[in-house]
Amino acid sequence: MTAVLPEWIQQCFVFALGSCLGSFFNVVIHRLPAKLSIVHPASRCPRCGNPIAFYDNIPILSYVVLMGRCRHCKTPISPRYPLVEAITGGAALYLFREYGFSPQFFGEFLFVSLLTLIAFIDLDTFTIPNVLSLPGIAAGLAFSFFTPRLSWQDSLVGVLLGGGFLYAIAVAYHFLRRQEGMGGGDIKLLAMIGAFLGAAGVLFTVMVASVAGALAGIAVMKRRRTGLTAMVPFGPFLSLGAVCYLLWGQDFIHWYVTEFFA
């Protein structure tokens, strides 16, 4: 009989594996917008060009040991790197504890991984690559056949509502202000979110993203004193809203309906 590993060992393994994927995601976040290969060359310091040894590339731990600096030139390393590793490792652990190694685990981890990549790329470049969002829409539609969370009809309605909702806002904003206020990448991202979460997830995501984005926009305007011309990427807030729905959205909707309509 095959021995089953203790649960804590399984969870440590899942967190470590998720963190390693996060380390790879950092490469994708840096290289994909620049149209560079995500495979070659090996990771190296962008300042001094020295290759990063395997023992300096251990997720989270190496950043702590090196005190956030390159071993060779002592250039500070962005805290984004351990943050992405911790997010993906934590997401893998949470979903594993919820679902084990099941289709639900793999589908939702793929969704969170895409959101993480898109959010950090948008933060850096104010762009959302089609190579992530468009396959994400297809993946969400396919996932709907393997999850009890929503049907394929709900997924399809989510795609149409998500893409159509932001497209309507973009058209209205352009009509009123004669300038672009919502990029096509945000529209495709919300369509992808709709594919994974359905129509209810789209509405919840937009609500959370609008509040968080407005607060962030006010903070940026005050800091930079740029008024309404301040640019704030919306992708990270849509990603935040989608993750909030994934974690608490259905419980929130149940509470809201029970509290106000029961």
C-alpha positions as a Markdown table, in Angstrom:
| # | Residue | x | y | z |
|---|---|---|---|---|
| 1 | Met | 0.0 | 0.0 | 0.0 |
| 2 | Thr | 1.3 | 3.4 | -0.9 |
| 3 | Ala | 1.9 | 5.6 | 2.1 |
| 4 | Val | 0.2 | 8.9 | 2.2 |
| 5 | Leu | 2.3 | 11.9 | 3.1 |
| 6 | Pro | 1.3 | 13.8 | 6.2 |
| 7 | Glu | -0.9 | 16.8 | 5.3 |
| 8 | Trp | 1.6 | 19.4 | 6.5 |
| 9 | Ile | 4.2 | 18.0 | 4.2 |
| 10 | Gln | 1.7 | 18.1 | 1.3 |
| 11 | Gln | 0.9 | 21.7 | 2.1 |
| 12 | Cys | 4.6 | 22.7 | 2.3 |
| 13 | Phe | 5.2 | 21.1 | -1.0 |
| 14 | Val | 2.3 | 22.9 | -2.6 |
| 15 | Phe | 3.4 | 26.3 | -1.2 |
| 16 | Ala | 7.0 | 25.7 | -2.4 |
| 17 | Leu | 5.8 | 24.6 | -5.9 |
| 18 | Gly | 3.5 | 27.7 | -6.1 |
| 19 | Ser | 6.4 | 29.9 | -5.0 |
| 20 | Cys | 8.6 | 28.4 | -7.7 |
| 21 | Leu | 6.0 | 29.2 | -10.3 |
| 22 | Gly | 5.9 | 32.7 | -8.9 |
| 23 | Ser | 9.6 | 33.0 | -9.5 |
| 24 | Phe | 9.0 | 32.1 | -13.1 |
| 25 | Phe | 6.1 | 34.5 | -13.3 |
| 26 | Asn | 8.5 | 37.3 | -12.3 |
| 27 | Val | 10.5 | 36.4 | -15.5 |
| 28 | Val | 7.3 | 36.6 | -17.6 |
| 29 | Ile | 6.3 | 39.9 | -16.0 |
| 30 | His | 9.7 | 41.4 | -16.9 |
| 31 | Arg | 10.3 | 39.9 | -20.3 |
| 32 | Leu | 6.9 | 39.5 | -22.0 |
| 33 | Pro | 6.1 | 43.2 | -22.4 |
| 34 | Ala | 9.6 | 43.7 | -23.9 |
| 35 | Lys | 9.0 | 40.8 | -26.3 |
| 36 | Leu | 12.0 | 38.9 | -24.9 |
| 37 | Ser | 12.3 | 35.1 | -24.6 |
| 38 | Ile | 11.0 | 33.9 | -21.3 |
| 39 | Val | 13.4 | 30.8 | -21.5 |
| 40 | His | 16.8 | 32.2 | -22.6 |
| 41 | Pro | 19.0 | 33.6 | -21.3 |
| 42 | Ala | 19.0 | 32.5 | -17.6 |
| 43 | Ser | 18.1 | 35.1 | -15.0 |
| 44 | Arg | 20.7 | 37.8 | -14.4 |
| 45 | Cys | 21.1 | 41.1 | -12.6 |
| 46 | Pro | 19.8 | 43.9 | -14.8 |
| 47 | Arg | 22.5 | 46.2 | -13.4 |
| 48 | Cys | 25.7 | 44.3 | -13.5 |
| 49 | Gly | 24.7 | 41.4 | -15.9 |
| 50 | Asn | 26.0 | 38.6 | -13.6 |
| 51 | Pro | 23.9 | 35.4 | -13.9 |
| 52 | Ile | 21.9 | 34.6 | -10.7 |
| 53 | Ala | 23.1 | 31.3 | -9.2 |
| 54 | Phe | 20.6 | 28.7 | -8.3 |
| 55 | Tyr | 21.2 | 29.2 | -4.6 |
| 56 | Asp | 20.4 | 32.9 | -5.0 |
| 57 | Asn | 17.2 | 32.1 | -6.9 |
| 58 | Ile | 15.3 | 30.3 | -4.1 |
| 59 | Pro | 11.8 | 31.9 | -3.9 |
| 60 | Ile | 11.4 | 34.3 | -1.0 |
| 61 | Leu | 14.3 | 32.8 | 1.0 |
| 62 | Ser | 17.1 | 34.1 | -1.2 |
| 63 | Tyr | 15.6 | 37.7 | -1.1 |
| 64 | Val | 15.8 | 37.5 | 2.7 |
| 65 | Val | 19.3 | 36.0 | 2.8 |
| 66 | Leu | 20.6 | 38.6 | 0.4 |
| 67 | Met | 18.8 | 41.4 | 2.2 |
| 68 | Gly | 17.1 | 42.5 | -1.0 |
| 69 | Arg | 20.3 | 43.2 | -2.9 |
| 70 | Cys | 22.3 | 41.6 | -5.8 |
| 71 | Arg | 25.2 | 39.5 | -4.4 |
| 72 | His | 27.7 | 41.0 | -6.8 |
| 73 | Cys | 26.9 | 44.8 | -7.3 |
| 74 | Lys | 24.6 | 45.3 | -4.3 |
| 75 | Thr | 21.9 | 46.9 | -6.4 |
| 76 | Pro | 18.6 | 46.8 | -4.5 |
| 77 | Ile | 16.2 | 44.1 | -5.8 |
| 78 | Ser | 12.6 | 45.1 | -6.2 |
| 79 | Pro | 10.3 | 43.7 | -3.4 |
| 80 | Arg | 7.9 | 42.8 | -6.2 |
| 81 | Tyr | 9.9 | 39.6 | -6.7 |
| 82 | Pro | 9.2 | 38.0 | -3.3 |
| 83 | Leu | 5.7 | 39.5 | -3.3 |
| 84 | Val | 4.8 | 37.7 | -6.5 |
| 85 | Glu | 6.3 | 34.5 | -5.2 |
| 86 | Ala | 4.4 | 34.8 | -1.9 |
| 87 | Ile | 1.1 | 35.5 | -3.7 |
| 88 | Thr | 1.4 | 32.5 | -6.0 |
| 89 | Gly | 2.6 | 30.2 | -3.2 |
| 90 | Gly | -0.2 | 31.4 | -0.8 |
| 91 | Ala | -2.8 | 31.0 | -3.6 |
| 92 | Ala | -1.7 | 27.5 | -4.3 |
| 93 | Leu | -1.8 | 26.6 | -0.6 |
| 94 | Tyr | -5.2 | 28.1 | 0.0 |
| 95 | Leu | -6.8 | 26.4 | -3.0 |
| 96 | Phe | -5.2 | 23.1 | -2.1 |
| 97 | Arg | -6.6 | 23.3 | 1.4 |
| 98 | Glu | -10.0 | 24.0 | -0.1 |
| 99 | Tyr | -10.1 | 21.5 | -3.0 |
| 100 | Gly | -7.1 | 19.2 | -2.9 |
| 101 | Phe | -5.7 | 18.2 | -6.3 |
| 102 | Ser | -8.9 | 18.5 | -8.2 |
| 103 | Pro | -10.1 | 20.2 | -11.4 |
| 104 | Gln | -11.4 | 23.0 | -9.2 |
| 105 | Phe | -7.9 | 23.6 | -7.8 |
| 106 | Phe | -6.2 | 23.6 | -11.1 |
| 107 | Gly | -8.8 | 25.9 | -12.8 |
| 108 | Glu | -8.9 | 28.4 | -10.0 |
| 109 | Phe | -5.1 | 28.4 | -9.6 |
| 110 | Leu | -4.8 | 29.1 | -13.4 |
| 111 | Phe | -7.2 | 32.0 | -13.0 |
| 112 | Val | -5.3 | 33.5 | -10.1 |
| 113 | Ser | -2.0 | 33.1 | -11.9 |
| 114 | Leu | -3.3 | 34.9 | -15.0 |
| 115 | Leu | -4.6 | 37.7 | -12.7 |
| 116 | Thr | -1.3 | 38.0 | -11.0 |
| 117 | Leu | 0.6 | 38.2 | -14.3 |
| 118 | Ile | -1.8 | 40.7 | -15.8 |
| 119 | Ala | -1.9 | 42.9 | -12.7 |
| 120 | Phe | 1.9 | 43.3 | -12.3 |
| 121 | Ile | 2.5 | 43.8 | -16.1 |
| 122 | Asp | -0.2 | 46.5 | -16.1 |
| 123 | Leu | 1.4 | 48.2 | -13.1 |
| 124 | Asp | 4.7 | 48.3 | -15.0 |
| 125 | Thr | 3.6 | 49.1 | -18.5 |
| 126 | Phe | -0.1 | 50.2 | -18.5 |
| 127 | Thr | -0.8 | 47.4 | -20.9 |
| 128 | Ile | -2.5 | 44.0 | -20.7 |
| 129 | Pro | -1.1 | 41.5 | -23.2 |
| 130 | Asn | -3.6 | 39.7 | -25.4 |
| 131 | Val | -1.5 | 36.6 | -25.2 |
| 132 | Leu | -2.7 | 36.3 | -21.5 |
| 133 | Ser | -6.3 | 37.6 | -21.6 |
| 134 | Leu | -7.6 | 36.0 | -24.8 |
| 135 | Pro | -6.5 | 32.4 | -24.0 |
| 136 | Gly | -7.8 | 33.2 | -20.5 |
| 137 | Ile | -11.3 | 33.7 | -21.9 |
| 138 | Ala | -11.1 | 30.3 | -23.7 |
| 139 | Ala | -9.7 | 28.7 | -20.5 |
| 140 | Gly | -12.5 | 30.1 | -18.4 |
| 141 | Leu | -15.2 | 28.9 | -20.8 |
| 142 | Ala | -13.6 | 25.4 | -20.8 |
| 143 | Phe | -13.3 | 25.4 | -17.0 |
| 144 | Ser | -17.1 | 26.0 | -16.7 |
| 145 | Phe | -17.6 | 22.4 | -17.8 |
| 146 | Phe | -15.6 | 21.1 | -14.9 |
| 147 | Thr | -16.7 | 23.3 | -12.0 |
| 148 | Pro | -19.9 | 23.3 | -9.9 |
| 149 | Arg | -19.4 | 27.1 | -9.4 |
| 150 | Leu | -21.1 | 28.0 | -12.7 |
| 151 | Ser | -22.5 | 26.6 | -15.9 |
| 152 | Trp | -21.1 | 27.2 | -19.4 |
| 153 | Gln | -24.1 | 29.4 | -20.0 |
| 154 | Asp | -23.2 | 31.5 | -17.0 |
| 155 | Ser | -19.6 | 31.7 | -18.2 |
| 156 | Leu | -20.7 | 32.8 | -21.6 |
| 157 | Val | -23.0 | 35.5 | -20.2 |
| 158 | Gly | -20.1 | 36.6 | -18.0 |
| 159 | Val | -17.9 | 37.0 | -21.0 |
| 160 | Leu | -20.5 | 39.1 | -22.9 |
| 161 | Leu | -21.4 | 41.2 | -19.9 |
| 162 | Gly | -17.8 | 41.7 | -18.8 |
| 163 | Gly | -16.5 | 42.8 | -22.2 |
| 164 | Gly | -19.7 | 44.7 | -23.1 |
| 165 | Phe | -19.9 | 46.6 | -19.8 |
| 166 | Leu | -16.4 | 48.1 | -20.0 |
| 167 | Tyr | -16.7 | 48.7 | -23.7 |
| 168 | Ala | -19.9 | 50.8 | -23.1 |
| 169 | Ile | -18.1 | 52.8 | -20.4 |
| 170 | Ala | -15.1 | 53.3 | -22.8 |
| 171 | Val | -17.4 | 54.6 | -25.6 |
| 172 | Ala | -19.3 | 56.9 | -23.2 |
| 173 | Tyr | -16.1 | 58.3 | -21.7 |
| 174 | His | -14.6 | 59.0 | -25.2 |
| 175 | Phe | -17.9 | 60.7 | -26.2 |
| 176 | Leu | -17.9 | 62.9 | -23.1 |
| 177 | Arg | -14.2 | 63.8 | -22.8 |
| 178 | Arg | -13.0 | 63.2 | -26.4 |
| 179 | Gln | -10.1 | 61.0 | -25.1 |
| 180 | Glu | -9.5 | 57.4 | -24.3 |
| 181 | Gly | -10.3 | 56.5 | -20.7 |
| 182 | Met | -10.5 | 52.7 | -20.8 |
| 183 | Gly | -8.1 | 50.5 | -22.7 |
| 184 | Gly | -9.0 | 47.5 | -24.8 |
| 185 | Gly | -6.9 | 45.4 | -22.4 |
| 186 | Asp | -9.2 | 46.1 | -19.5 |
| 187 | Ile | -12.2 | 45.1 | -21.6 |
| 188 | Lys | -10.7 | 41.8 | -22.5 |
| 189 | Leu | -9.6 | 41.3 | -18.9 |
| 190 | Leu | -13.1 | 41.7 | -17.6 |
| 191 | Ala | -14.4 | 39.4 | -20.3 |
| 192 | Met | -11.8 | 36.8 | -19.0 |
| 193 | Ile | -13.0 | 37.4 | -15.4 |
| 194 | Gly | -16.6 | 36.9 | -16.6 |
| 195 | Ala | -15.6 | 33.6 | -18.2 |
| 196 | Phe | -14.3 | 32.3 | -14.9 |
| 197 | Leu | -16.8 | 33.9 | -12.5 |
| 198 | Gly | -20.0 | 34.5 | -14.4 |
| 199 | Ala | -22.2 | 37.6 | -14.5 |
| 200 | Ala | -22.4 | 37.9 | -10.7 |
| 201 | Gly | -18.6 | 37.8 | -10.5 |
| 202 | Val | -18.4 | 40.6 | -13.1 |
| 203 | Leu | -20.7 | 42.9 | -11.2 |
| 204 | Phe | -19.0 | 42.2 | -7.9 |
| 205 | Thr | -15.5 | 42.7 | -9.5 |
| 206 | Val | -16.5 | 46.1 | -11.0 |
| 207 | Met | -17.9 | 47.3 | -7.7 |
| 208 | Val | -14.8 | 46.4 | -5.7 |
| 209 | Ala | -12.4 | 47.6 | -8.5 |
| 210 | Ser | -14.3 | 50.9 | -8.9 |
| 211 | Val | -14.0 | 51.7 | -5.1 |
| 212 | Ala | -10.4 | 50.6 | -4.8 |
| 213 | Gly | -9.4 | 52.3 | -8.1 |
| 214 | Ala | -11.1 | 55.6 | -7.1 |
| 215 | Leu | -9.3 | 55.7 | -3.7 |
| 216 | Ala | -6.0 | 54.9 | -5.4 |
| 217 | Gly | -6.7 | 57.6 | -8.0 |
| 218 | Ile | -7.4 | 60.2 | -5.4 |
| 219 | Ala | -4.2 | 59.3 | -3.6 |
| 220 | Val | -2.2 | 59.6 | -6.8 |
| 221 | Met | -3.8 | 62.9 | -7.7 |
| 222 | Lys | -3.0 | 64.4 | -4.3 |
| 223 | Arg | 0.6 | 63.1 | -4.4 |
| 224 | Arg | 1.4 | 64.2 | -7.9 |
| 225 | Arg | -0.9 | 67.2 | -8.1 |
| 226 | Thr | -2.0 | 66.3 | -11.6 |
| 227 | Gly | -5.8 | 66.5 | -11.2 |
| 228 | Leu | -8.0 | 64.3 | -13.4 |
| 229 | Thr | -5.2 | 63.7 | -15.8 |
| 230 | Ala | -3.5 | 61.2 | -13.4 |
| 231 | Met | -3.1 | 57.8 | -15.0 |
| 232 | Val | -3.8 | 54.8 | -12.8 |
| 233 | Pro | -3.8 | 51.3 | -14.4 |
| 234 | Phe | -7.2 | 49.6 | -13.8 |
| 235 | Gly | -6.1 | 46.0 | -14.4 |
| 236 | Pro | -4.7 | 45.5 | -10.9 |
| 237 | Phe | -8.0 | 46.6 | -9.3 |
| 238 | Leu | -10.0 | 44.4 | -11.6 |
| 239 | Ser | -7.7 | 41.5 | -10.6 |
| 240 | Leu | -8.2 | 42.4 | -6.9 |
| 241 | Gly | -12.0 | 42.5 | -7.3 |
| 242 | Ala | -12.0 | 39.1 | -9.0 |
| 243 | Val | -9.9 | 37.5 | -6.3 |
| 244 | Cys | -12.2 | 39.0 | -3.6 |
| 245 | Tyr | -15.1 | 37.4 | -5.4 |
| 246 | Leu | -13.3 | 34.1 | -5.6 |
| 247 | Leu | -12.7 | 34.2 | -1.8 |
| 248 | Trp | -15.8 | 35.9 | -0.4 |
| 249 | Gly | -18.1 | 36.9 | -3.2 |
| 250 | Gln | -20.7 | 34.2 | -3.0 |
| 251 | Asp | -20.9 | 34.5 | 0.8 |
| 252 | Phe | -21.3 | 38.3 | 0.5 |
| 253 | Ile | -24.1 | 37.9 | -2.1 |
| 254 | His | -25.8 | 35.3 | 0.2 |
| 255 | Trp | -25.5 | 37.7 | 3.2 |
| 256 | Tyr | -26.8 | 40.7 | 1.1 |
| 257 | Val | -29.8 | 38.8 | -0.2 |
| 258 | Thr | -30.6 | 37.4 | 3.2 |
| 259 | Glu | -30.2 | 40.7 | 5.0 |
| 260 | Phe | -32.1 | 42.9 | 2.6 |
| 261 | Phe | -34.5 | 40.8 | 0.6 |
| 262 | Ala | -35.4 | 37.8 | 2.9 |
